[in-house]
Amino acid sequence: MAASFNPFFFFFIIFSSLLSFSTSQTTVPPPPSPPQSLLNAAETLSNSGYVSMSLTLELISDTILSRAAKHSLSPSALTIFTPPDSSFVNSGQPSLPHLLLHFSPLSLSLSSLQSLPFSSKIPSLSPSSSLYITSLATDLQISINNIKIVGSPIYDDGYVVVFAIEDFFSQNFTRPNTNQNPNFKPSPQCITFDPFSRFYEVSLMLKSKGYLIMASFLELQLIGFLKSNNNDSPPLKLTVFAPMDDAIVGYAGDFSEYQQLFLRHLVPCVWYWTDLNNGTEIKNYVSGFNMMIKKVNDVAFVNGVEITYPDLYYNDWLVVHGLQSVIPLPDEIDEEMGENFGMGESNNAVNFDVSMAPDHSEF
C-alpha cells in the first residue's frame, strides 16, 4: 500500500506560505573566508563573555576547518554551540573529540532547529558522539542532548552561527526513543515511521543556501519516512536538480503543476558532477521527459539551464546540484536558447507525457 501513497497532497497546505516567505528574502551575500568567519565568531564570543570558548575556537580553528572539509557539506557553513565559562571551570578543558561535538557542519538557524522533530539527529564534527533534538514543539526552549539553548544566536553571518548553551553536551548521550515523547501514542494499526525523514540533513543544507522550497518538497516526501523491511527492494538512489526559490515563485497557486514541477527535477540514480559529461542524456521521474547535459567551456547546462552550484550536497545515495532557474518543458524553451546549446528542433518535437513514470514508486 505504501507504494501507492501520494504525498503531494500535502504541498497544498504550505506551498503558498513558502513562496510568500521566499519572496521576502534578500540576496545572500558571498560568505567570508572560513578562517575569517571563525576569527569574527571568536571575537564576538569574547566580547559576549564566553572567553573560554573564544580561546578554544582560536586554538582548534585549523582542526575544525579540516574536519568540516571532509564532510559533503559547504566548508563555509558551521554551527557552534558554546557552553559558559563556568562549565570550563567546573569540568576542566574537555578533550578534542568532546569539543568537536559542539560543532555542526551546517548553518542552522533558530527556526531550523525549532522545525526538527523530537529525536532528530544533528550532524557534528565529533568522530564518536552525536547530537539529538530532545525538546518538543510545545517547549519554550530548544534542547539538544537535554541541554538547553539560551536565547537567540550570539553570532550569525549567514554561514557561521553561534548559540549559547547551558552546559557541555554529554559524549555518552544516546538517541532518545520516540516513546519518550509524551505526545506519541502508538497504535497496532499504525505504520511504523522513523522519527525524522531520511532527507533531514540535505534539507537543512538546502535551506541554509536559499533553496527553501525544494528543501520543503523533500521534507514532505512522507514515503521517505517509512521503514522498508523488504530486502528485495532496490536501495534509493536520487539526484536532485534544485532551482533557487525565486525561480519557483511564478508557480504559486498552480497546485496542479506541483507534482510535475517537482518530479521533473529528480533523477532515479546518482549523478555526481564528474559524471555529467557533454552529451549525457538522463531519464527522470516524468514519463518521456529526459535531461540532456551540455557543456560550454567549463559551464554545464541541463536542458539549457545552467548548473550554478554543482555537488551542493552529496553522499552515496543522494546528490543535489543547484540551478539558477526551473528546468523548462520543451515548449517553454526559447528557440534561440535551444540552438545555442544544441538542443534544436528534435528535442522540441518530442511529445512529452508529464504524468509520473510508472516504474518509480518511491515518490
Secondary structure as GFF3:
##gff-version 3
##sequence-region A 1 363
A	DSSP	three_ten_helix	2	4	.	.	.	ID=ss1
A	DSSP	three_ten_helix	7	10	.	.	.	ID=ss2
A	DSSP	alpha_helix	11	23	.	.	.	ID=ss3
A	DSSP	alpha_helix	34	47	.	.	.	ID=ss4
A	DSSP	alpha_helix	51	70	.	.	.	ID=ss5
A	DSSP	beta_strand	78	82	.	.	.	ID=ss6
A	DSSP	alpha_helix	85	91	.	.	.	ID=ss7
A	DSSP	alpha_helix	96	100	.	.	.	ID=ss8
A	DSSP	beta_strand	103	104	.	.	.	ID=ss9
A	DSSP	alpha_helix	110	115	.	.	.	ID=ss10
A	DSSP	beta_strand	121	122	.	.	.	ID=ss11
A	DSSP	beta_strand	131	132	.	.	.	ID=ss12
A	DSSP	beta_strand	143	144	.	.	.	ID=ss13
A	DSSP	beta_strand	147	156	.	.	.	ID=ss14
A	DSSP	beta_strand	160	165	.	.	.	ID=ss15
A	DSSP	three_ten_helix	178	180	.	.	.	ID=ss16
A	DSSP	alpha_helix	200	208	.	.	.	ID=ss17
A	DSSP	alpha_helix	212	219	.	.	.	ID=ss18
A	DSSP	three_ten_helix	222	225	.	.	.	ID=ss19
A	DSSP	beta_strand	238	243	.	.	.	ID=ss20
A	DSSP	alpha_helix	245	248	.	.	.	ID=ss21
A	DSSP	three_ten_helix	249	251	.	.	.	ID=ss22
A	DSSP	three_ten_helix	255	257	.	.	.	ID=ss23
A	DSSP	alpha_helix	258	263	.	.	.	ID=ss24
A	DSSP	beta_strand	266	267	.	.	.	ID=ss25
A	DSSP	three_ten_helix	273	275	.	.	.	ID=ss26
A	DSSP	beta_strand	281	283	.	.	.	ID=ss27
A	DSSP	beta_strand	290	296	.	.	.	ID=ss28
A	DSSP	beta_strand	299	302	.	.	.	ID=ss29
A	DSSP	beta_strand	305	314	.	.	.	ID=ss30
A	DSSP	beta_strand	318	323	.	.	.	ID=ss31
A	DSSP	three_ten_helix	330	332	.	.	.	ID=ss32
A	DSSP	alpha_helix	335	340	.	.	.	ID=ss33
A	DSSP	alpha_helix	344	348	.	.	.	ID=ss34
###
